[in-house]
Amino acid sequence: MSRVCTIGDGVPTEQMRLCYADFARGNFAAIITESVYIDQAYSQAYLNQPGMVTVEQREGWRRVVDAVHAEGAAMILQLMHAGALSQGNRYHQETIAPSAVQPRGQMMPVRGYFRCHGR
């Protein structure tokens, strides 16, 4: 699951920092992030999905984690690789997966995901 709320560069935004801090403020012991892509090749599943690849992305997550820790909660980063089911990747148009069998059907239409702005 991903809120796909970056501005396209995969860097967590200030709005994401505020949102995760709000979750932590709700007396949760731990917060699990949305899905985060892990390489600059084939793992990105959605455009505007956050990543954990570049220095800028890592620093963006550091600000989010610091805000969550400040509210007393732990933070768990949910790593993901889209495999053959990528619906938007800024690094490659084609997909790659461990199986030679291609997924059946067609890509789901892009719909409005979770609200990224406003609280």
N, C-alpha and C positions, 0 to 999 in steps of 0.2 A: 504494500500500500504506500502511496506517496501523495502528498498534497501538491506536488509540482509547483512550488511557489518561488523558485529563484527567478532571476531576470534572464536566464538563459546560460549563464556562466557556471552554474552549479554551486555558487557560493551562497550559503545560508544568509538570509536577509535579516534586517533589524526586526521586521514583523515576525519572522520565524522565532527569533530570540525571545520576543515578548510573548508569543503564543506558548512556547515550551515552558517559559517561566510561569505563566498562568497555570498550566497543567500541574507543575510542581507545587504551586501555591495551594493546590487542592488537597494537600496532605497525602500525596502518593509517595511511596517509598522509592520507586524507580520509574523512570520515564523511558520508553522505548521509542526511538526516532522512527520517522517514516523511512521507507527504503532508500538506500544511498548507493549510488553506483561506485565501482571500485577500480576502474581503469579508463584510460583514454583510448579505448578500442571498441569493444563490443558490449560492455556491461550496461550501458545506459538504456533504460526502458522507455522513458518519456522525456520529451522536451521540457525544460525548466525543472527537471528533477535535481535534487542536490547530489553532489559528489563528494568523494573523499580521495581526491587525486592530486590536486594542485596545492601549493602553499596557501593560496588565497582561500580555497575551500576549507583546508584544515584550520586556518585562523578563524574563519566564519563559524565553524563548529565549536572552536575553543570559546568564542564569545557566548554561544548558546549554552554549552556545558557549564561555563562559569555562572551564568544566570540561574540555571537549574540547581547547581550546587548551593548557590546563595540562598535558595529557598528550602534547602535541606533534603533534596532528593538526589538519588544517583541517576546516571544517564547511561543508556545502552544504545549503541549505534547498530541499526539493522542493516547489514550488508546485503546486497543483492546483485545478481547478474541476470540480465534479461534473456540471455540465450537467443533462441530463434523467435521469441515473441516480442521483440523490441517494437515499440510504436513511435519511436522518435529518438534519434541518436545524433548529436551534433558532430560526432567524430566519423561515423560511417553510415552509408545508406543500406548496405547489406547486413545480414545477421549471421551469427555463427553459434553453433551449439554442439554438444557432444554426440548428437545423433544425426545421421544422414537423412532421417525421415523428417520431412517438412510438416509444420502444423497444418491441419485441415482448416478450411473456411477462409474467412477474410478478416482483416483488421477491424476491430470495433470502431465505430465513429467516435471522434473526440467529442466529449461532452464536458460541460462545466464541472471541474473537479471541486474539491473543498475550497471554501473561500480562503484566499490568501491575504486579503487586506481587510482591515477593520477587525474589531474584536467583539 
